[in-house]
Amino acid sequence: MLKSKLRAYASLITRKGVNVQKNQGVIINTELEQPEFIEILVEECYKAGAGRVDVRWHHEPLTRAHVKYQKEKELSRVFDWEIQRYKAQSEDLPCVIWIISDDPDALNGIDQEKYAKAMQARSKIFKPIRDKMDDRYQWCIAAVPGVKWAKKIFPDCRKSVAVEKLWELILKTARADINPIEQWNSHNSNLEKRCKYLNSLNIRYLHYKSSNGTDLKVGMIPDSHFCAGAGKTIGGVVYNANIPSEECFISPMKGVCEGTVYSTKPLAYQGELIENFYFVFKDGKVSEYYAKKNEALLAKLLDMDENARYLGECALVPFESPINQSEVLFYNTLFDENACCHLALGRGFNETIDNFEKLSFEECINKGVNDSIIHVDFMIGTDDLEITGIDAEGKKITIFKNGTWENKEG
């Protein structure tokens, strides 16, 4: 990949993704796959005004070794220095960038029960600190090719060719191939217009139906709104949390959801793929579930905490999104969730509550935003998906028809 394109992509992540402020710190979490790109990204962070940039490297084979050889107690252990580092982060509020390149099959065959229990124990310790940081710092998730990820998508290509093809695909679907910042300025403007239309409808329920068996009715929080594209911290700094992002999303009312919903793409979770699954919701909670592949792993996801079976997000994405038009299954949630409509189990988003910046974390939860240690997106979009909005007066408005927006001008 041309170095000029890599630099433009790094600049997009730095200036439109996290929008680094003068003298603000930056933390980059990344795999070992693309050190050249990380060097460029660090430099772009400094050019944007960062005071300090810390790179934290991760390597999935090490995670696999830890899970295999450590006892559950040791795997669950949180050291004092980890807590102090996280507390310092909650006070300094640096930008956080995640550069992902995960192998979809990295953790196949590990003891998933041990791993889930360890992650559950660790997450509970860090959660109170994370809650205090909520909506107070900029963050962004973006992707670079990993060799095994690239070979998963392009199995018939040699490694170098597969990686180059994945680079091209990432940049194109992330709107980062030509004049990235200009593309994102236009894209954010279009998404803002779409949200403005949705929020004018005063929707209280979304009813999803498709021929695969999905028939689901989800309640909305009365004083909430759809968000999309660029978000804003409580301090007023605008940033884009996901590159790519095609969704208009909202956090539904916890406990108000009835019916059945079928997945339409595999879910990559903890280094394995969960495939061909569905959920039945009763009183807002998953009461039944099935997966053709990795049903036991799906069960562990649902049991991560007491709120993991409730919805935290409803996201609307037209079936003709650039990612879906690529006709590629990425085996990566960042991309696959932006291919079509999706829902998320677990934690919701406080920023979808009206005037959230004036409310405490607890007040947002009390209004109906679900709180959990997980947030896991799963795809439900089809080419015949219909979504009907029902407003406060009971009026029905067609939001989606044949998998896309009914109102093309919204």
N, C-alpha and C positions, 0 to 999 in steps of 0.2 A: 504494500500500500504506500502511495506517495506520502512523503513526510509532511508536505503542505496540507494534505487532507487530514492527517493525524493531528496536526497542530490546530487546524480549524475546529475539529471535533473537541479537542481538549479545551479550546477557548470557549466553545459552546457550553460545555459542562461547568466551566469556571465562572463564566459571566452571565449565562442565562439559567444554568442549573442551580448552583448554590449562590450565585451572585455575591462573591466574596467582597466584604466591606474593608475599608482602609484599616490596616493593622489587625484584622481579625485572624484568628488561628484557623487552620484547616487540618482535618484528619482524613486521610485516604485509606480505606480498607480495601485490599485487593489480593487476588491470587498471584502466583508467580509467573503467569503465562506471558505477559506483555511488558517486561521491564522497560523497553524503549519508550512505549507509550506513557508509562508512569513517569519517566524522566521528563517528558514533554509536559505532562499534566502538572507536575510540581512547578516547573518553570512558569507555566501559564498562571498558576495560582499566585506566584510571587509578582508577576507582571500586573496582575489585577489588584495588587495591594496587600496580599496576605502578610501578616507579621511573622508567622511560623507555620511550616507545613510538616506534619508527622505522617509517615507512611507505615502502616501496619500490615505486614505480609501474612497471608494464610496459605495453607497447602492442604488440599483435601486428603491426600494419602496419609498425612499425619493425623488428621481427624480419625480416619479409619483405624490407624494403629492404636490411638488412644482408646477408642471405643472397644477394640479387641482385647487389649491387655490390661487396662486399668479396671480396678474394681469399681462398682457403681458409686460407692461412697467417695472415692478419690475423684472420679469423673464429675461428681456433683459439687465438689469442694470449690468454695470461693475464697480466695486469699484476701487479706486485709488490703494489700496494695492494689488489688483490682477494684475494690470498693472505693478506696481513696482516689484512684485515677478517675473513676466515673463521677465521683462527687466533684472533683476539680473541673471535669468537663461540664457538669451541670452549672457551675459557677461562671466559667469562662465563656461558655456557649460558642465554641468554634463551629464552623461549617463541617459537615460530615459528608464525604463522598464514598459511595460503594461502587467499585468497579468489579463487575461480576463476569466470570467466564467458566462457570461450573460445568463439570462433566455430569450429564444427567444420570449416569449410572455409577457415580463415584462411591456410593455407600451401599451398593447392592450386597445383600447377604450378611450385613452386620447385625448385631443384636439390637434391633430397633427398640425393644422394650427398655433395655438398659439406657440407650441413648435418649429416649423420650423422657424417662424419669430424671436423668441427669440435667437435661435442658430445662425441664419443668422446675427442678429445685433451684437451679441457677437463676432462671428468669424471675422467680418470686423474690429473690434477694435484690435484684437490680430494678425491679418494677417501680418501687416507690420513688427512686431517684429519677427514672425515666419519666414518670408522671409529672414531676416538677419541671422537666425540660419541655414538655409537650407544647408545641406551637411557639417556642421561644428561640429556635435556631433554624438555620437553613440546612437542608439535606437534599441529596440527589443520588439516585441509583441509575447507572448507565452500564453498558456492556462492552467488552472487547472479546475477540475470539480466543478460545482455548483449543488446543489440538484435538482433544477427545470430544469436546462439544462439536467442533467443526466436522469431525469424522462421523459423528452420530447423524448429522444432517446430510452430509455428502459422503456416504460410505464408499462410493465407487471412485472417489478421487484420492490421489496421493496427498499426504499431509499438507504440504506447502500450498497446493492448489485449493484444498478444502478450506484452509485458513484464509486465503485470499478471497475466496468466494464468500465466506462468512463476513469478512470485513466489508465487502461491497454491500452485502445484504443488510448488515447492521446500520451502515451509514445511510443507505437509501430509506429504509423503513423508519429510521430515527429522524428523518428530515435533516440529515447532516451531510449530505453528499455535495450539494451546491449552495453556497452562501447560507450556511446553517443559521446564523443569527437572524438574518432577514426572513428565512423560512419560518423560524419560531415566533418572530414578532407577528407575522401574518396568521400563523396557526393559533397562537394565544388569543388573538383578536376574534377569530372565528369561533373558538370555543367559548369565549366570554359572551358572544352574541347568542349562542345556543343556550347557555345557562340562563341568560336573561329571559329568554322565551319560556323555558321550562319553569322558572320561578314565578312567572306571571300567571301560571295555571292554577296555583294554590292546590297542588296535588296532595291528597291524603292517603291514597292507596295506589300501588302499581300492581296490575294483574298481568302475569306472563302466561302465554299459551303458545305451544308449538306442537307439530304432529308427532314428535318423538315421545310425547306423554307429559311434557312439562305443563303444569297447570298450578300456578302459584300466585297467591295474593299476599302482598307485603304492605304493612302499614308504615306511614311516614310520621315523623315527629312534627307537631303543628308549627312550631317556630324554627323551621330549618330550611335550608336551601341547597340547591345543586352547586357544586364547585367543578372546576376543570382547569387544566393547563396550569398557568401560574397561580401560586398561592401566596400567602403573605403571613409573616410572623406577627406576633402580638406587637412587636416594635415597629412594624410597618415595612419590613424588607421583603421585596417581591422575589420569589424563586420558583423554579420548576423541579418538583421532587422526582419525577420520572422522565427519563429520556430513553425510549419514546413514551408518549402519552396521547391517547385518542379518546379518552373517556370523559363523560360528564357523570359525576358520582355524588351520592348522598348517603348519609348514615340513617338507616331505618329505625323505627321505634322498636326497642327491645321487647320481645314477647308478643309481637303482633305479626304473625306470619302463619299461613295455612296452605297446605297442598304439597305437591310433588314437583321436584325439579331434577332434570337429567343433565349430566355433564356432556359436553360435546368435544372436549379435548383432554388428553392426559394431564394429570396434575403432578408436577415435579415437587416432591416433598422429602426433605431429609435424605437427598441423594438417591431416591428411588422414584419410580413412576407408578401412580395410582391410575387405573384405567377403567373406563366404562362403568361409572358409578352414578348413583342417584341418592337423593335424600327425600324423606317425607317429614314435613314440619307439622307439628301440632302445638297450639298455644305458643307459637314463636320459636319452638325448640325442635331440633332434630330428634324424632322419635323412632325412625327406622332408617336404615341405610343399607346399601349393597355396593360392592365393587367386584368386577370380574377378575381384576388383578390387584393384589395387595390390599385386600379388604382388612386384614389385621392391622396394617399400617394406618389405614383410614380410621379405624377404631381408636388407635392411640392418639391421632390428631384430635378426635372428638372428645377425648377424655383428658386433654391437657390441663383444663381447669373447669370450674363450674359454669363458665360462660362460653366455652368453646363451641357449644352446639347452637348458639344464637348468631344471627346475622349481624355483621358490622358495616356492610357496604352493599349498595346496589349501584352498579356502574353500567351506563348505556354507551355502547360502541356500535356504530353502523357496520353491517356485514361487509361493506365494500371498503373498509379501512385499508390503508397501504399494506399493513401486515397481512391481512387476510388475502389481499390481491396478490401477494407474493406466492401464495399457494404452498408455503413452507410451514411445516410444524417445527417450531423452534425448540421444543422440549425445555422451555424456559419461561417462567411465569411472567417476567417483565414484558416479554414480547407477546406471548400467547394470550395474555389477558387483554391486550390492546388490539387483538384481532377481531373480537366480537364481544357481545355483552357478557358480563360476569357478575358474580356475587362473591362476597367474602364472609367466611366464618370468623368469629372472634371480635377483636377490638375495632371500634368505630372511630370516626374522625370528629373531634370537637369543633373543628373549623366549619363544619356544615351547620352548626347552630347559629342562629341570628345573634349578632353582637357577642360572639364567643369570647372576644378579647376582654370583655368586662366581667366574665364569669370565671369562677374557679373550676378546676378539673372536676371536683365533686358535683358542682352545680350542673355541669354538662352531662354527667352520668345520670344525675337525678332526672334530667329532662327526657332520658330514654336512650342515650348513646351507650352501646354495649361496651363493657370493659373486660379485657382478657389479656393473657400473656401471648396469645397468637393473633395473627391476622393472615389468613390464608385465602387467596383468590382462587376461584374455579370458574371455568368458562361454560356458558350456557347458550350462547348465541347460535342461531341457525338461519338458513335462508328463508324460512317461513315464520320466524318468531314474530308474534304480535304482542305488543305491550299497550295496555289501556290504562290511562290515568283516570282516577276518580277523585273529584274535588270535594271540598267541604260541603257542598250542597247536593252531592250525589251525582253530579253530571259526569258523563263519561267522555273522555277525550282520547282519540287514537294517537299514541306517541310513536309507536313503531308498527310498520306493516311490511310484510315480506322481508323481515330482517333489517330494515333500515328506517330512517326518519320519515314519518308521514308528512310532516311540514318541512319541506326542503329549504324554506327561507328562514326558519327559526335560528 
